[in-house]
Amino acid sequence: MNSKRNMLAYDRSSTGLWVALIFLVSLNLRPAIAAVGPVLAQMGTDLAWGEGVQGVLTAIPLIAFAVVSPLVTFLARRIGIDISILLALLCIAAGDFARSFGGGVGIWLGTVVFASAIAVGNVLVPVIAKRDYAGHVAMATGVYSGCITAGSATAGLLSAPLAQMWGGWRASLAFWSVPPLVVAVLWALRILHNRKIVVASAAVRNSPSAQSARSQSSHGVFARVLRRPMTWYVTAFMGLQSSAFYTMSNWMPSISASIGYDASTAGVHLFIFQGIGILSGLVIPKLMNVRGNQVCAALTASAPMLIAGLGMLLLPHLMPVWAFVGGCAQGASLVVALALIALRGRDSAETVVLSGVAQSFGYLIASLGPLMFGVLVQATGGHHVPLMAFTFVAFLQCVVAVIVGRPSKM
């Protein structure tokens, strides 16, 4: 019992450069997923998969997010937030490696493992950012969201060239098991650093009054959070913006190829889509408190995706333009979604629960995006109908943006 109590006590703000490690963690929360899109066609050819099966593969990470996210709260309470992050980094590396070299079963099993681990990071990174950057939540959210986008963009850009250089998609995807191992080592050192501080202040941390406060903070949190309509507005926004991002991340190269662009150029389009999100994610926090609410930020972040969808339907040969416009939306939308989780949670306990709920049901909604896109491509033989469905989802995101941007009065 004392061991568990001390382990939980390690969950505290660090000092100096240790605090910034959360941004390195963020860099590893998307490459394993984003690297698939540029080599998805190669995987389909090598494994004799149709677009429908490819769609299932791209949907698995989002389904795993939906299933695992609500369980993260229990994991964090059991072993602590920082230990949970360390475990997640190790599992991302192991799952990514298994996907590449584990045979037919390994592709599916490895995807489930690393996606489940990423789900842990998805839920806990906003909690750590709110804890460690309590006075600068919007800024921290913009930076770590930018890191998530940077990791995704880098993987999308390098995936196809690495496959060409190393003779196939397996080695290319396996490469992304290395960075999380490096960060895991650094994160373990952070935990050891915090342990020294905890040991020095153990008497204060383990006093009866401190234990009582922790117990009271977790009592009834789920019920309170689930009763609030705002919880479900945040969840809908998270789901719709994630659906748009993962649909385009997995299928934009195929759309570009169908228009006549070669594989390398299609990869550049994907990099534009993902890379410009770094900039938009850093800029959007400036709009997070216009007139005391987040309506302006949420709508500003959402509208460009609707424009991009209409553009790909009506003027598809301007794909570089629509990749840029859509990229502005996806980077900013992620920041808004994560910031809303931090802003709508009244304390750390509620933020963990809200993060778990919003990401669980949100990613369940999001998983339908790339899956249905692939099914519709296979059923219709083209990208027009899937893009119509995508554009409608972008419109729904704009509607939800107006609702979720208004602070809850409850």
Number of C-alpha atoms within 10 A of each C-alpha: 6 8 9 12 17 18 20 19 21 23 20 17 14 17 12 7 9 16 15 16 16 22 19 20 24 24 22 29 28 23 25 28 26 26 28 23 27 30 27 23 19 17 17 14 11 11 10 10 15 14 20 19 16 20 27 18 19 27 25 21 26 33 25 23 28 26 19 21 30 23 17 26 22 12 14 19 16 15 18 20 26 24 19 19 25 22 16 25 27 20 22 29 26 21 26 30 25 23 24 21 16 15 12 11 12 18 19 16 17 24 27 23 23 29 28 27 30 28 29 28 27 23 30 24 25 26 25 21 24 24 17 19 17 13 10 11 19 25 20 24 28 27 21 26 30 27 24 27 32 25 24 26 26 18 28 33 23 17 26 25 19 19 18 13 12 12 11 18 24 20 18 23 27 20 19 22 24 16 17 24 19 14 20 21 13 17 22 16 13 19 20 13 15 21 19 12 15 21 13 11 12 15 10 11 16 16 10 10 11 11 12 11 10 11 10 10 13 14 11 10 16 15 10 12 20 14 11 13 13 22 23 19 18 27 26 25 30 28 28 27 32 25 28 25 24 25 26 26 25 28 22 21 26 20 20 23 16 14 14 12 17 12 18 15 15 24 26 20 25 29 24 23 30 32 27 24 32 27 18 22 29 21 17 24 22 12 17 21 14 11 9 10 16 24 23 19 24 32 22 20 30 32 21 23 31 22 18 25 26 19 21 23 17 11 13 19 15 13 20 19 18 24 27 22 23 29 32 29 32 30 32 30 35 28 34 35 28 25 23 28 29 26 15 18 19 12 14 17 19 22 24 29 29 30 31 28 26 28 32 28 23 29 30 23 22 28 28 21 28 30 25 19 24 25 19 21 18 17 13 11 10 13 20 17 16 21 22 15 16 23 22 13 19 24 19 16 27 22 15 20 30 16 18 25 25 15 15 13 6 7
